[in-house]
Amino acid sequence: AVVGPASDVVLGPDPSAAAQLFFTRTPEAWAGTTGTVRSGSSDAVWLYVYTLAATFDTSDADTLRGSMAPFLPTTTQFEPALREVTVAGAPADEMEAVASDPADPRTRLHVLVDVVQPASGGTVLLAFFAPPDTFESNRPTYQRIRDSLRIGP
């Protein structure tokens, strides 16, 4: 795990390869991530977790996208679908997206984002990232992690 400057963390086989992508969100932050993604390494899978005391406005999909944008790579493009799921016994909104390296748009990551708003307050953002060609094979691992999550006061 690599812990960020706020209440955020990147988890994965090699979290340092993607840490700057999440923590600084600059175009240059892709440098470490791109090499791992382009190599076809099985290390190119990450879970980004961010917690906030505030809640996101989930009144509609566009507003939710706007609330999530500051916490994801700047090139993240959301798909239109919004799903309601349950995470740790709390309602959550789930969206999928694609993030790409601005210097090499062929280098892409598929993203699955869950925004959880537990009864105790606040928001937990879970963002699972993997290259498009390996995303589905890694989805069950993310779902097991998500399903084992416990959020307490």
N, C-alpha and C positions, 0 to 999 in steps of 0.2 A: 504494500500500500504506500502511496505517496499522499501526504496530507498537505492541503493547500493553505493559503494565508487566511482563509475565512473558515467557515464550518463546512468544508468540503474535502472530499477524498477521492482519489482514483485507485481502483482496484483492478487487478489483472495479472497475468503471468509476468509482464514487464511494465508496470505502471509508469516508470520513468519515461518510457517511449512516448507516452501521451500526456503526461502531466502538464506541460506548458500549453498544450492545445486547450485544456480546460481552465487552467489558472490564469493565463495571460490573454488568451483569445485574440492574438494578433496573427496576421498572415505568416509571419516568421515562425510562429509557434508550431506550424506544420512540419518543420524540418525534421525533428526526431520521429514524428509519427509516420511521415511519408516513407521513410526508409523501411520501417517495420512492415507497413502495409504492402509496399511494392515487392518486398522480398518473398511474400507468400507465407511468412512465418505464422505458426500457430499462436505466437505471442500477440498477434494483432486482434485482441479482443479486450474490451475494457468496460468497467462499470463506474460511472461517475455518480457520486452521491453528494447532494447539497441540502442542507437543512436551513430553514429560515424561521424566525419567530412570527413573521407576517404570513398572511394567507394570500394566495393568488385569486384574482377575479376569474372565476370559471363560468361566467354567465353565457359566454359563447366561445366558439373555437378560435376566432380571430383575436379576441382579447386574451385568451389563454396563451396563444402563440406569442403574443407580444410580451406577456409576463415571463415566459420561458426564455426568450431570445437572449437576454443578457447573461444567461448562465451556460450557454452552449456556444460552440464555435460559430464565428460570425457568418460563415457560409451556409449554415444550416437552412435547408428548405423543407418545410413541412408538407406532408401529404394532407389532403382535405379531410380525411376521415378522423373522427374522434370517437373513441370507445370508452364506455364506463366499465371499470373493473373494480375489484376489491383487493386491497393490499393491506395486510396486517389488520384485517377486520374493519378497515376504514374505506370510504369511497375514494376512488381515484379516477383520474382522466388519463387516457392513454392515446398517444399519437406516434406516428412513425414519420421519419424524415431521412434526408440524405445530407451529409456534410461533405464538402470537397475542398481539396487543397487549391487555393486561389492561383498558385504558381503552376500547378499541374492538375487541372480539373478531372483528369482520368483517375486520379487518386481519390477514391471516395470511401466514405464510411456510411453504412446503413445505421440508423439510430431508432431505438425504441425508447420513448420517454413516458414515464409514469409520474404524475403529479398527485401526491397523496396529501390529503388534508385531514389528519387525525382529529378525533374528538377533543383531545387535550390541547389543540390549537397548533398554529404554525403550518408549515409546508415541508414536505420531504420530496425532493426531486430525485428520481432514479433515472439515469440515462445509460442504456446499454448500447455500445458501439462495436461494430465489427465490419470488415469488408463485405460488400454485397454477396460475393461468392461463398462466404463461409457463415454468413449471418444466420441462416436457417438452421444449420447444424449446431450452432452455439445457442440458439434460442432456448432449448430445454434447460440448459445450465442456468441461464438468466432467470427463467421462470422458477426453477428450484430455489435459487437465492431469494428471489422476490417473495415466494410463497413461505419461506422460512423466516422472513423479517418480522420482528416484533418492535412495535413503537410504544414506548411508555411515557408517562408523565415525568 
